[in-house]
Amino acid sequence: MRLRVSCTLSSAIKSKVDSASMKPKSVMLVSKMNHNYGGKGSFFDDMCHFAGVKNAPAEIGVLNGQLMDKEVMLRANPDYFLLSISWELKHDIKDGYKKEFLEDPALANLEAVKNNHVCYLKDKYLYASNQNCVWAIRKIANLAYGDIFPDEEEVFLKGY
């Protein structure tokens, strides 16, 4: 299955990116749930590979399990920050978490912040280490490159 998912998604993404002469984008996951998740070797790192984006912390040698702090953010300088949907967003305080990034002077010179590429991503996309990860991969690719995949109803397969 992994090979089939990889070939189909990677081919679609690669052809779209190549045809638009886009440079590969980099992303960084910022999770309030787990500050040590998202480095090289994580499932998120695999999803980034399949989505055709660079996992910025992995690119600078940060391994899964290492702290993703502000120092890592500054060194990684991603094109996009992907923020896990936090308690605040689930309770209609929509701008709180994103605002922290956009107004932090220490982050002001980062590409993602300068270009307002600080995006929310539902937890189901970030921690989807199951057969439904294809939806997460598509979502990450669409956030970085535009509408590579059409917005369609997500059909989740049950694993039992």
Z-matrix of the N, CA and C atoms (Angstrom, degrees):
N
C 1 1.457
C 2 1.526 1 110.26
N 3 1.352 2 117.01 1 -43.69
C 4 1.462 3 120.38 2 -177.39
C 5 1.521 4 110.76 3 -58.18
N 6 1.323 5 116.32 4 -42.51
C 7 1.457 6 120.15 5 179.74
C 8 1.521 7 110.85 6 -64.31
N 9 1.333 8 117.34 7 -42.43
C 10 1.458 9 121.14 8 -179.49
C 11 1.530 10 110.96 9 -65.04
N 12 1.341 11 116.38 10 -44.94
C 13 1.472 12 120.51 11 177.16
C 14 1.517 13 109.57 12 -61.04
N 15 1.311 14 115.85 13 -46.34
C 16 1.457 15 121.18 14 -178.59
C 17 1.519 16 111.72 15 -59.42
N 18 1.316 17 117.06 16 -48.47
C 19 1.464 18 120.67 17 -177.29
C 20 1.519 19 111.86 18 -64.45
N 21 1.331 20 117.14 19 -47.97
C 22 1.459 21 120.85 20 -177.11
C 23 1.520 22 111.49 21 -65.34
N 24 1.322 23 116.88 22 -52.47
C 25 1.464 24 120.12 23 -178.75
C 26 1.518 25 111.68 24 -66.48
N 27 1.314 26 116.11 25 -47.80
C 28 1.459 27 118.94 26 -178.11
C 29 1.517 28 111.86 27 -60.40
N 30 1.316 29 117.81 28 -39.68
C 31 1.465 30 120.88 29 179.13
C 32 1.520 31 111.34 30 -64.40
N 33 1.335 32 116.54 31 -45.76
C 34 1.468 33 120.34 32 179.82
C 35 1.520 34 111.06 33 -62.82
N 36 1.309 35 116.32 34 -44.24
C 37 1.464 36 120.32 35 -178.85
C 38 1.524 37 110.73 36 -68.54
N 39 1.325 38 117.10 37 -46.74
C 40 1.461 39 120.91 38 -178.72
C 41 1.526 40 111.01 39 -60.29
N 42 1.321 41 118.24 40 -43.51
C 43 1.469 42 119.67 41 -178.81
C 44 1.530 43 110.63 42 -65.88
N 45 1.319 44 117.43 43 -38.23
C 46 1.466 45 121.07 44 179.11
C 47 1.534 46 110.43 45 -66.07
N 48 1.315 47 116.33 46 -47.08
C 49 1.469 48 120.91 47 -178.78
C 50 1.526 49 110.21 48 -65.59
N 51 1.336 50 116.82 49 -43.85
C 52 1.466 51 120.34 50 179.27
C 53 1.525 52 111.83 51 -63.20
N 54 1.337 53 116.85 52 -41.62
C 55 1.465 54 119.88 53 -177.67
C 56 1.520 55 111.99 54 -68.29
N 57 1.300 56 116.95 55 -26.93
C 58 1.465 57 120.54 56 179.79
C 59 1.522 58 111.83 57 -94.48
N 60 1.305 59 117.30 58 2.73
C 61 1.470 60 122.77 59 -177.47
C 62 1.524 61 111.68 60 50.95
N 63 1.320 62 115.34 61 42.76
C 64 1.465 63 120.62 62 178.65
C 65 1.518 64 109.87 63 -88.19
N 66 1.312 65 114.98 64 147.72
C 67 1.466 66 117.61 65 171.72
C 68 1.528 67 107.48 66 -86.37
N 69 1.325 68 116.98 67 149.17
C 70 1.467 69 119.02 68 179.14
C 71 1.527 70 111.12 69 -58.06
N 72 1.297 71 116.79 70 136.88
C 73 1.466 72 122.42 71 179.88
C 74 1.523 73 109.73 72 -91.66
N 75 1.321 74 115.38 73 155.37
C 76 1.454 75 120.21 74 175.65
C 77 1.522 76 109.38 75 -117.08
N 78 1.318 77 115.42 76 147.44
C 79 1.457 78 121.29 77 -178.87
C 80 1.521 79 109.44 78 -131.72
N 81 1.328 80 115.03 79 158.61
C 82 1.454 81 120.78 80 172.78
C 83 1.510 82 108.58 81 -138.64
N 84 1.315 83 115.42 82 125.59
C 85 1.449 84 121.65 83 176.40
C 86 1.517 85 109.40 84 -79.40
N 87 1.333 86 116.35 85 131.90
C 88 1.459 87 121.45 86 173.81
C 89 1.519 88 106.27 87 -121.42
N 90 1.311 89 115.47 88 110.77
C 91 1.458 90 121.27 89 -174.93
C 92 1.514 91 110.72 90 -114.71
N 93 1.317 92 116.62 91 126.95
C 94 1.462 93 119.89 92 173.57
C 95 1.522 94 110.31 93 -76.93
N 96 1.324 95 115.97 94 -21.84
C 97 1.456 96 120.10 95 -177.80
C 98 1.533 97 111.86 96 -75.10
N 99 1.333 98 116.66 97 -38.21
C 100 1.461 99 120.28 98 -176.98
C 101 1.525 100 108.28 99 -146.86
N 102 1.310 101 117.44 100 104.96
C 103 1.461 102 123.11 101 -177.14
C 104 1.523 103 113.08 102 -76.86
N 105 1.321 104 117.12 103 -1.55
C 106 1.457 105 121.37 104 -178.40
C 107 1.526 106 112.10 105 -112.99
N 108 1.310 107 117.38 106 13.33
C 109 1.465 108 121.02 107 -175.52
C 110 1.520 109 110.46 108 -107.98
N 111 1.326 110 115.81 109 141.70
C 112 1.454 111 119.86 110 171.98
C 113 1.508 112 115.39 111 121.47
N 114 1.307 113 118.19 112 -3.57
C 115 1.459 114 120.62 113 -179.26
C 116 1.522 115 112.29 114 -80.83
N 117 1.312 116 115.16 115 -172.17
C 118 1.457 117 121.80 116 -179.97
C 119 1.529 118 109.61 117 -59.11
N 120 1.325 119 115.32 118 131.55
C 121 1.457 120 120.87 119 179.26
C 122 1.512 121 114.00 120 96.88
N 123 1.320 122 118.18 121 -7.03
C 124 1.467 123 120.78 122 177.94
C 125 1.519 124 109.67 123 -82.56
N 126 1.316 125 115.69 124 164.22
C 127 1.454 126 119.15 125 175.39
C 128 1.530 127 110.44 126 -65.07
N 129 1.330 128 116.63 127 -33.60
C 130 1.467 129 119.88 128 175.74
C 131 1.523 130 110.57 129 -59.66
N 132 1.323 131 117.01 130 -39.25
C 133 1.462 132 121.54 131 177.13
C 134 1.534 133 110.44 132 -60.72
N 135 1.323 134 116.78 133 -42.41
C 136 1.472 135 120.56 134 176.19
C 137 1.525 136 111.08 135 -61.63
N 138 1.347 137 116.35 136 -44.16
C 139 1.467 138 119.22 137 -179.80
C 140 1.524 139 110.82 138 -62.62
N 141 1.319 140 117.57 139 -38.09
C 142 1.461 141 120.58 140 177.18
C 143 1.527 142 110.28 141 -60.65
N 144 1.319 143 116.55 142 -44.30
C 145 1.466 144 121.05 143 178.40
C 146 1.532 145 110.33 144 -57.23
N 147 1.327 146 116.44 145 -49.14
C 148 1.462 147 120.20 146 -178.85
C 149 1.529 148 112.15 147 -67.23
N 150 1.346 149 116.94 148 -28.55
C 151 1.464 150 121.06 149 179.62
C 152 1.526 151 112.20 150 -82.88
N 153 1.314 152 117.59 151 -4.41
C 154 1.458 153 120.39 152 178.14
C 155 1.517 154 114.01 153 77.45
N 156 1.330 155 116.89 154 22.03
C 157 1.463 156 120.87 155 177.38
C 158 1.520 157 109.00 156 -116.81
N 159 1.310 158 115.31 157 159.02
C 160 1.462 159 120.60 158 176.48
C 161 1.521 160 108.47 159 -91.38
N 162 1.305 161 116.31 160 134.30
C 163 1.456 162 121.65 161 172.96
C 164 1.530 163 105.98 162 -83.48
N 165 1.315 164 117.04 163 101.29
C 166 1.469 165 122.43 164 -170.81
C 167 1.536 166 113.66 165 -53.25
N 168 1.332 167 120.05 166 -46.75
C 169 1.466 168 117.85 167 178.23
C 170 1.538 169 112.79 168 -61.85
N 171 1.316 170 117.44 169 -39.93
C 172 1.472 171 120.49 170 178.28
C 173 1.520 172 110.68 171 -62.79
N 174 1.328 173 116.45 172 -35.85
C 175 1.472 174 121.28 173 -179.73
C 176 1.530 175 112.25 174 -63.38
N 177 1.339 176 117.00 175 -26.90
C 178 1.473 177 119.47 176 178.98
C 179 1.528 178 111.48 177 -101.20
N 180 1.330 179 116.86 178 11.33
C 181 1.455 180 120.95 179 173.49
C 182 1.515 181 116.63 180 92.93
N 183 1.321 182 118.36 181 9.82
C 184 1.461 183 120.77 182 178.49
C 185 1.527 184 108.48 183 -78.27
N 186 1.311 185 116.38 184 127.52
C 187 1.458 186 122.38 185 -178.42
C 188 1.521 187 110.94 186 -94.51
N 189 1.322 188 115.72 187 155.67
C 190 1.454 189 119.57 188 174.17
C 191 1.524 190 108.57 189 -59.25
N 192 1.318 191 116.27 190 136.21
C 193 1.454 192 121.22 191 -177.35
C 194 1.517 193 113.02 192 101.07
N 195 1.330 194 117.18 193 -16.22
C 196 1.461 195 120.03 194 176.27
C 197 1.530 196 108.92 195 -86.77
N 198 1.306 197 115.55 196 150.34
C 199 1.463 198 121.89 197 -177.43
C 200 1.526 199 111.18 198 -64.37
N 201 1.329 200 116.15 199 130.69
C 202 1.468 201 122.68 200 175.67
C 203 1.538 202 107.20 201 -97.50
N 204 1.305 203 116.29 202 82.70
C 205 1.454 204 120.59 203 -176.82
C 206 1.529 205 110.76 204 -103.46
N 207 1.307 206 115.55 205 -173.82
C 208 1.463 207 120.67 206 -177.15
C 209 1.524 208 111.95 207 -63.14
N 210 1.316 209 117.18 208 -33.86
C 211 1.464 210 120.64 209 177.52
C 212 1.536 211 110.59 210 -61.12
N 213 1.314 212 116.27 211 -42.93
C 214 1.472 213 120.58 212 177.49
C 215 1.523 214 109.84 213 -64.29
N 216 1.320 215 116.83 214 -41.41
C 217 1.473 216 120.45 215 178.37
C 218 1.524 217 110.65 216 -57.67
N 219 1.327 218 115.87 217 -45.38
C 220 1.462 219 120.47 218 -177.88
C 221 1.529 220 111.70 219 -66.52
N 222 1.322 221 116.97 220 -41.87
C 223 1.465 222 120.43 221 179.12
C 224 1.536 223 111.74 222 -69.51
N 225 1.331 224 116.93 223 -37.82
C 226 1.468 225 120.95 224 -176.43
C 227 1.524 226 111.87 225 -74.94
N 228 1.322 227 117.91 226 -36.38
C 229 1.467 228 124.06 227 179.56
C 230 1.538 229 112.43 228 43.11
N 231 1.343 230 116.66 229 63.75
C 232 1.465 231 119.68 230 -176.39
C 233 1.529 232 113.00 231 -73.39
N 234 1.325 233 115.30 232 160.49
C 235 1.468 234 120.95 233 173.15
C 236 1.524 235 110.75 234 -74.07
N 237 1.337 236 116.84 235 -28.63
C 238 1.468 237 122.94 236 -178.59
C 239 1.519 238 110.21 237 -138.59
N 240 1.325 239 115.39 238 137.31
C 241 1.456 240 121.05 239 165.75
C 242 1.521 241 106.20 240 -99.26
N 243 1.314 242 116.66 241 130.33
C 244 1.455 243 122.03 242 175.26
C 245 1.523 244 106.86 243 -107.67
N 246 1.318 245 115.88 244 110.42
C 247 1.459 246 121.18 245 -177.52
C 248 1.518 247 109.42 246 -95.43
N 249 1.318 248 116.19 247 130.01
C 250 1.457 249 118.19 248 175.30
C 251 1.523 250 107.58 249 -66.48
N 252 1.318 251 115.05 250 142.68
C 253 1.462 252 118.30 251 178.22
C 254 1.512 253 107.33 252 -67.43
N 255 1.281 254 113.75 253 118.31
C 256 1.458 255 120.77 254 -172.90
C 257 1.521 256 111.03 255 -95.51
N 258 1.315 257 114.21 256 178.13
C 259 1.451 258 121.32 257 177.01
C 260 1.530 259 110.45 258 -53.63
N 261 1.352 260 116.44 259 -40.80
C 262 1.463 261 120.38 260 -176.93
C 263 1.531 262 111.22 261 -59.71
N 264 1.327 263 116.85 262 -46.07
C 265 1.459 264 120.04 263 -177.58
C 266 1.522 265 110.84 264 -68.27
N 267 1.314 266 116.35 265 -38.60
C 268 1.462 267 119.98 266 178.80
C 269 1.522 268 111.54 267 -64.35
N 270 1.329 269 116.79 268 -20.20
C 271 1.454 270 121.45 269 -179.47
C 272 1.525 271 111.95 270 -112.33
N 273 1.308 272 116.56 271 31.79
C 274 1.469 273 124.55 272 173.16
C 275 1.524 274 115.64 273 62.78
N 276 1.303 275 118.91 274 25.08
C 277 1.461 276 121.47 275 169.86
C 278 1.524 277 104.35 276 -102.92
N 279 1.321 278 115.78 277 76.83
C 280 1.459 279 121.87 278 -163.62
C 281 1.527 280 116.23 279 -70.29
N 282 1.305 281 119.49 280 -30.82
C 283 1.456 282 119.40 281 -172.86
C 284 1.525 283 115.02 282 -100.78
N 285 1.311 284 118.08 283 -6.40
C 286 1.461 285 120.89 284 -173.00
C 287 1.513 286 115.27 285 -55.59
N 288 1.312 287 117.04 286 -56.22
C 289 1.461 288 121.84 287 -175.06
C 290 1.527 289 111.24 288 -67.78
N 291 1.307 290 117.28 289 -46.13
C 292 1.465 291 121.52 290 179.43
C 293 1.530 292 110.51 291 -63.13
N 294 1.306 293 115.85 292 -39.85
C 295 1.464 294 121.42 293 -179.30
C 296 1.526 295 111.53 294 -60.40
N 297 1.337 296 116.54 295 -35.53
C 298 1.462 297 120.59 296 177.56
C 299 1.531 298 110.77 297 -56.46
N 300 1.317 299 117.17 298 -40.12
C 301 1.460 300 121.70 299 -179.19
C 302 1.518 301 111.49 300 -73.57
N 303 1.306 302 115.85 301 -46.58
C 304 1.453 303 120.05 302 -174.67
C 305 1.524 304 112.91 303 -69.08
N 306 1.333 305 117.59 304 -24.03
C 307 1.463 306 120.68 305 -178.10
C 308 1.520 307 114.16 306 -105.26
N 309 1.323 308 117.26 307 2.77
C 310 1.466 309 120.45 308 -179.27
C 311 1.531 310 109.32 309 -81.77
N 312 1.344 311 118.68 310 114.83
C 313 1.461 312 120.85 311 -177.94
C 314 1.532 313 113.18 312 -60.16
N 315 1.313 314 117.41 313 -29.37
C 316 1.469 315 120.33 314 179.94
C 317 1.523 316 111.78 315 -67.67
N 318 1.341 317 117.45 316 -25.09
C 319 1.462 318 121.75 317 -178.05
C 320 1.528 319 112.79 318 -101.37
N 321 1.305 320 117.63 319 -2.06
C 322 1.463 321 122.31 320 -171.34
C 323 1.528 322 114.67 321 -57.20
N 324 1.318 323 118.84 322 -29.59
C 325 1.465 324 120.67 323 -177.39
C 326 1.527 325 114.08 324 -93.97
N 327 1.316 326 116.97 325 3.40
C 328 1.463 327 119.94 326 178.06
C 329 1.525 328 110.04 327 -76.79
N 330 1.326 329 115.65 328 144.67
C 331 1.473 330 121.04 329 -177.63
C 332 1.523 331 112.37 330 -54.28
N 333 1.323 332 117.25 331 -46.65
C 334 1.461 333 120.72 332 -177.27
C 335 1.524 334 111.75 333 -60.79
N 336 1.319 335 116.70 334 -40.32
C 337 1.461 336 121.11 335 -178.21
C 338 1.531 337 110.26 336 -74.56
N 339 1.331 338 117.20 337 -44.93
C 340 1.470 339 120.76 338 179.76
C 341 1.532 340 111.31 339 -58.68
N 342 1.331 341 116.70 340 -35.29
C 343 1.466 342 120.93 341 -176.45
C 344 1.526 343 113.25 342 -99.23
N 345 1.325 344 116.58 343 10.61
C 346 1.467 345 122.36 344 -179.49
C 347 1.532 346 111.45 345 54.91
N 348 1.311 347 116.33 346 39.71
C 349 1.459 348 122.13 347 178.06
C 350 1.530 349 110.08 348 -101.10
N 351 1.310 350 114.23 349 56.51
C 352 1.458 351 121.83 350 175.71
C 353 1.523 352 105.10 351 -113.05
N 354 1.333 353 116.28 352 108.63
C 355 1.465 354 121.67 353 -168.90
C 356 1.522 355 111.20 354 -119.55
N 357 1.317 356 114.68 355 145.63
C 358 1.459 357 120.04 356 172.40
C 359 1.516 358 109.22 357 -85.93
N 360 1.306 359 115.68 358 143.07
C 361 1.457 360 122.22 359 176.61
C 362 1.525 361 107.22 360 -137.08
N 363 1.313 362 116.27 361 127.53
C 364 1.461 363 120.26 362 -177.53
C 365 1.524 364 110.71 363 -61.36
N 366 1.310 365 114.69 364 145.40
C 367 1.462 366 120.54 365 -179.90
C 368 1.521 367 112.03 366 -54.75
N 369 1.318 368 117.23 367 -33.51
C 370 1.470 369 119.27 368 -179.08
C 371 1.528 370 111.37 369 -62.47
N 372 1.326 371 117.96 370 -20.80
C 373 1.460 372 121.39 371 176.47
C 374 1.527 373 112.04 372 -86.82
N 375 1.297 374 116.94 373 -26.19
C 376 1.464 375 120.77 374 -174.06
C 377 1.518 376 113.69 375 -87.48
N 378 1.288 377 116.62 376 -28.46
C 379 1.466 378 120.24 377 -174.88
C 380 1.526 379 110.30 378 -121.66
N 381 1.325 380 117.04 379 35.05
C 382 1.462 381 122.61 380 -173.58
C 383 1.524 382 111.22 381 -92.97
N 384 1.319 383 116.95 382 65.23
C 385 1.467 384 119.11 383 -179.51
C 386 1.526 385 109.72 384 -88.93
N 387 1.308 386 114.71 385 59.93
C 388 1.458 387 120.99 386 179.08
C 389 1.525 388 109.05 387 -147.67
N 390 1.304 389 116.32 388 -169.27
C 391 1.459 390 120.99 389 -175.90
C 392 1.527 391 113.27 390 -65.60
N 393 1.306 392 118.41 391 -12.96
C 394 1.461 393 121.57 392 -179.48
C 395 1.528 394 113.03 393 -93.83
N 396 1.311 395 117.41 394 9.01
C 397 1.465 396 121.49 395 -178.17
C 398 1.528 397 112.04 396 -62.36
N 399 1.328 398 117.52 397 -19.66
C 400 1.464 399 120.07 398 179.38
C 401 1.532 400 111.02 399 -56.91
N 402 1.338 401 116.85 400 -34.31
C 403 1.467 402 120.19 401 179.64
C 404 1.519 403 110.41 402 -69.33
N 405 1.322 404 117.09 403 -36.31
C 406 1.465 405 121.45 404 177.16
C 407 1.523 406 110.58 405 -65.91
N 408 1.313 407 116.58 406 -43.89
C 409 1.464 408 121.44 407 -179.81
C 410 1.522 409 110.30 408 -62.16
N 411 1.312 410 116.43 409 -44.69
C 412 1.469 411 120.56 410 178.52
C 413 1.528 412 110.86 411 -61.77
N 414 1.328 413 116.66 412 -42.52
C 415 1.465 414 121.06 413 -178.42
C 416 1.530 415 110.89 414 -64.43
N 417 1.328 416 117.17 415 -44.08
C 418 1.473 417 121.00 416 179.10
C 419 1.527 418 110.12 417 -62.47
N 420 1.334 419 117.16 418 -43.52
C 421 1.469 420 120.82 419 178.67
C 422 1.528 421 110.81 420 -62.40
N 423 1.327 422 117.43 421 -43.26
C 424 1.467 423 120.54 422 -179.96
C 425 1.525 424 111.86 423 -65.82
N 426 1.329 425 118.27 424 -37.28
C 427 1.468 426 120.04 425 177.67
C 428 1.526 427 111.03 426 -63.77
N 429 1.322 428 116.50 427 -39.80
C 430 1.467 429 119.73 428 -176.39
C 431 1.519 430 113.49 429 -81.23
N 432 1.324 431 118.08 430 -36.30
C 433 1.464 432 121.01 431 -170.58
C 434 1.525 433 115.14 432 -118.63
N 435 1.298 434 118.29 433 4.29
C 436 1.462 435 119.20 434 -176.47
C 437 1.520 436 109.91 435 93.73
N 438 1.278 437 116.09 436 -159.67
C 439 1.461 438 120.21 437 -173.67
C 440 1.525 439 112.35 438 -86.13
N 441 1.324 440 115.73 439 73.60
C 442 1.464 441 120.44 440 175.14
C 443 1.516 442 108.91 441 -69.52
N 444 1.316 443 115.63 442 -41.41
C 445 1.457 444 121.49 443 -179.96
C 446 1.520 445 109.43 444 -111.70
N 447 1.323 446 117.70 445 140.13
C 448 1.467 447 120.00 446 178.83
C 449 1.527 448 110.71 447 -65.46
N 450 1.306 449 114.70 448 149.63
C 451 1.455 450 120.78 449 176.49
C 452 1.522 451 107.01 450 -78.71
N 453 1.309 452 117.07 451 110.78
C 454 1.451 453 120.81 452 -177.92
C 455 1.512 454 110.11 453 -134.85
N 456 1.310 455 115.40 454 166.40
C 457 1.452 456 120.10 455 179.47
C 458 1.529 457 109.62 456 -61.48
N 459 1.303 458 114.82 457 132.42
C 460 1.453 459 120.18 458 179.60
C 461 1.527 460 108.91 459 -87.01
N 462 1.288 461 115.71 460 121.37
C 463 1.448 462 121.41 461 177.91
C 464 1.528 463 107.66 462 -103.62
N 465 1.311 464 115.66 463 114.47
C 466 1.456 465 119.93 464 -177.35
C 467 1.526 466 110.04 465 -94.86
N 468 1.317 467 114.76 466 129.43
C 469 1.449 468 121.41 467 178.66
C 470 1.519 469 109.31 468 -86.25
N 471 1.304 470 116.29 469 135.91
C 472 1.458 471 120.01 470 177.08
C 473 1.512 472 108.25 471 -84.44
N 474 1.300 473 115.73 472 139.62
C 475 1.451 474 121.17 473 -177.09
C 476 1.515 475 113.88 474 -91.32
N 477 1.305 476 116.34 475 15.97
C 478 1.463 477 118.50 476 179.18
C 479 1.499 478 110.52 477 -133.18
